[in-house]
């Protein structure tokens, strides 16, 4: 295959940046939820974008986000396979305490902020406990705002499976939330 001119290469790089960079935050968010480690997520996103750029000429148009998400999933699967000697719990780590969930609203009063942070931490923990395919479906739909069809393309499953996984994931989250709300909290209180 003949090497293109510098002008063609620059144009290709410009087109790739224009198409793929707006999705960077969403790709990183999925990587964080799949790998549960910010350093691994950084590496996975970098590898995803390198692969995407390398194969950009083969991209057939349409929305690029599902294509990037599919590449990221393959990168993450390869990372899990590399870690095959470790258990799933050993291979992943919880998100640091200072990570502010994407769904958190702007702060109001200090009391409201404490309640919101507690709820956000609970949701984040409950989401992290979901089995991988269900967690992935929730992140792609409710955080990255992909359509059912785009999720199906990214995960290489039928749209019906996506819908089923989302319904089941939301049901599992709802039940886990109810259970967490009924458990007493062990918080220190001054009198």
C-alpha positions in Angstrom: 0.0 0.0 0.0 1.5 3.3 -1.0 2.1 5.9 1.6 -0.1 9.0 1.2 1.3 12.5 0.9 1.8 14.7 4.0 -1.3 16.7 3.0 -3.4 13.6 2.9 -2.1 12.4 6.2 -2.8 15.7 7.8 -6.3 15.7 6.4 -6.9 12.2 7.7 -5.7 13.2 11.1 -7.9 16.3 11.1 -11.0 14.3 10.1 -10.2 11.7 12.8 -9.8 14.4 15.5 -13.1 16.1 14.4 -15.0 12.9 14.5 -13.5 11.0 17.5 -12.3 13.6 20.0 -15.9 14.8 20.9 -16.5 11.2 22.2 -13.3 11.1 24.4 -15.1 11.8 27.7 -17.7 9.1 27.0 -15.1 6.6 26.0 -13.1 7.3 29.1 -16.2 7.0 31.3 -17.0 3.6 30.0 -13.3 2.6 30.4 -13.5 3.7 34.1 -16.6 1.6 34.7 -15.3 -1.4 32.9 -11.7 -1.4 34.4 -12.5 0.4 37.6 -9.1 1.9 37.7 -8.2 5.4 36.4 -4.7 4.5 35.3 -5.9 1.4 33.4 -8.7 3.4 31.9 -6.2 6.0 30.6 -4.2 3.3 29.0 -7.3 1.6 27.5 -8.6 4.9 26.0 -5.2 5.7 24.5 -5.0 2.2 23.0 -8.6 2.5 21.7 -7.8 5.8 20.0 -4.6 4.5 18.5 -6.5 1.5 17.1 -9.3 3.7 15.9 -6.9 6.1 14.1 -5.0 3.2 12.6 -8.2 1.8 11.1 -10.0 5.0 10.5 -9.9 4.5 6.7 -12.1 1.4 7.3 -14.7 3.3 9.3 -17.9 3.3 7.2 -19.5 6.5 8.4 -22.5 7.0 10.6 -22.1 7.7 14.3 -18.6 7.1 15.4 -19.3 6.6 19.2 -20.6 3.0 18.9 -17.5 2.1 16.8 -15.2 3.6 19.4 -17.1 1.9 22.2 -16.7 -1.5 20.4 -13.0 -0.9 20.1 -12.7 0.1 23.7 -14.6 -3.1 24.8 -12.1 -5.2 22.8 -9.2 -3.4 24.5 -10.7 -3.9 27.9 -11.3 -7.6 27.1 -7.7 -8.0 26.2 -6.7 -6.4 29.5 -8.9 -8.7 31.4 -7.4 -11.7 29.5 -3.9 -10.4 30.3 -4.9 -10.4 34.0 -6.3 -13.9 33.8 -4.2 -15.1 36.6 -6.0 -12.7 39.0 -9.6 -13.0 40.2 -12.0 -10.3 39.2 -11.9 -8.7 42.6 -8.1 -8.6 42.5 -8.0 -7.3 39.0 -10.2 -4.3 39.7 -10.1 -1.6 42.3 -12.8 0.7 43.6 -12.9 4.3 42.3 -11.1 6.7 44.6 -13.2 8.6 47.1 -12.5 12.0 45.5 -14.2 11.0 42.2 -17.3 13.1 41.7 -20.0 11.1 40.0 -21.2 12.5 36.7 -24.8 12.5 37.7 -24.2 14.7 40.8 -26.1 18.1 40.7 -24.5 21.4 41.7 -24.3 21.8 45.4 -26.9 23.6 47.4 -26.7 23.8 51.2 -24.0 21.9 53.1 -26.7 19.4 54.3 -28.0 18.9 50.8 -24.5 18.3 49.5 -23.8 15.7 52.2 -27.0 13.9 51.3 -26.3 14.1 47.6 -22.8 12.8 48.0 -24.0 9.9 50.2 -26.6 9.0 47.5 -24.1 9.4 44.7 -21.6 7.2 46.6 -24.3 4.6 47.1 -25.3 4.6 43.5 -21.7 4.4 42.4 -21.1 1.4 44.7 -24.3 -0.3 43.6 -23.4 0.2 39.9 -20.0 -1.2 40.5 -21.5 -4.4 42.0 -23.6 -5.1 38.9 -22.3 -8.0 36.7 -20.3 -6.6 33.8 -22.8 -6.8 31.0 -25.5 -5.1 33.0 -23.1 -2.4 34.3 -21.9 -1.8 30.8 -25.4 -1.4 29.4 -26.3 1.1 32.1 -23.2 3.1 31.5 -23.6 3.2 27.8 -27.3 4.2 27.9 -27.7 6.3 31.0 -24.3 7.9 31.3 -23.0 7.9 27.7 -26.5 8.4 26.2 -26.2 5.9 23.4 -29.3 4.6 21.7 -30.3 1.0 22.0 -29.2 0.4 18.4 -25.8 2.1 19.1 -25.3 0.0 22.2 -26.2 -3.2 20.2 -23.5 -2.2 17.6 -20.9 -1.4 20.3 -21.5 -4.6 22.3 -22.2 -6.9 19.3 -25.5 -8.2 20.7 -29.1 -7.9 19.4 -31.2 -4.8 20.4 -33.5 -7.1 22.3 -30.6 -8.2 24.4 -29.7 -4.6 25.1 -33.2 -3.8 26.2 -33.4 -6.9 28.4 -30.0 -6.1 30.0 -31.1 -2.5 30.7 -34.4 -3.6 32.2 -32.7 -6.2 34.4 -29.9 -3.8 35.4 -32.3 -1.1 36.4 -34.3 -3.7 38.4 -31.2 -4.9 40.2 -30.2 -1.4 41.0 -33.7 -0.6 42.3 -33.7 -3.6 44.5 -30.1 -2.9 45.8 -31.1 0.7 46.4 -34.1 -0.3 48.5 -32.0 -2.7 50.4 -29.3 -0.1 51.1 -32.0 2.4 52.2 -33.4 -0.1 54.7 -30.1 -0.8 56.3 -29.1 1.3 59.3 -26.3 3.7 58.7 -23.4 3.8 61.2 -22.5 7.5 61.0 -21.1 9.3 64.0 -23.4 12.0 65.2 -22.8 14.6 67.9 -25.5 15.3 70.4 
